[in-house]
Amino acid sequence: MSWAWLHKFGSPKWFFYWSYAWARPLFVSGLLVLVVGLIWGLAFAPEDYQQGNSVRIIYLHVPAAMLAQSCYLALGIAGLVGLVWRIKTAAIFINAMAPIGAVMAFIALVTGAIWGKTAWGAWWVWDARLTSMLVLFLLYMGIIALQNSLEEVALADKSAAVISLVGLINLPIIKYSVVWWNTLHQGATFTLTDKPAMPASMWLPLLVAVIGFYVLVVGLVLWRMQSDILWRERRTSWVKQEVTKHGVY
């Protein structure tokens, strides 16, 4: 199997020009889809027969929680690629993705606390799912702290890659915590293998919101990677030409 495509994506210059045409369309289309999903879910989807209108927070909480985990999975894969194959764009990807993943984890924690207050009567309980999600947020913050505190870029990139890879052990704990332990948190809202437990009028807008979130994040990551590439490669001739031509950086 040829790994030439991986090394092609590993070139900051090539990746910058490849991603330049994709970032804005993905961001705009993701934002539009997300707005449609949120309006559909928050304003037009039926209320739950037990929780009433409080269940509508699911249209923000579930996508954010899914993104928080997916973003970290991507960090772990990028960490492995960076450590094994020394691909430059892997470190750039981690640097771009970590703050976005942290924001998603923070939104999931805050919306989960609001939902928990209405469902359980408490803002926070040391539930296995909640605690492991908090650990995920702290892992994100640790990566961000390393990237911004270490002056040597190579050391910061390697340290962030190691934490991203080691922290993957927390993901199965988050996913299966409701199965392994007796928790207050409900099971998965929907999965790829099982039929959704909620009616289509409720899970369809949720699916639209999830898709919008994912596409939006991809666009944001590409934009952040472009900015980081310009900073890291600022002394190269091709970046200086871009600065002269378009006034970027």
WORA-V886799 format. One line per field, one symbol per residue. psi: psi as a letter, one per 20 degrees, with the letter a starting at -180 (. if undefined). A space follows every 50 residues. Layout:
psi = ???
This chain:
psi = ppkhhghgiioggghghgihihgghggghgggggggggggghhhqqqqig ibihihihihgggggghgggghghggghggghhgikpgighhgghhhghg hggghggggghhggghhhgijqhpqlqgggghhghgghgghggggghihp hoggggggghggghghihhhghgggjhighrnrhprapgqrihqpqhqqh ighghggghggggggghgggggghggghghghkhiqhhghghghgikq.
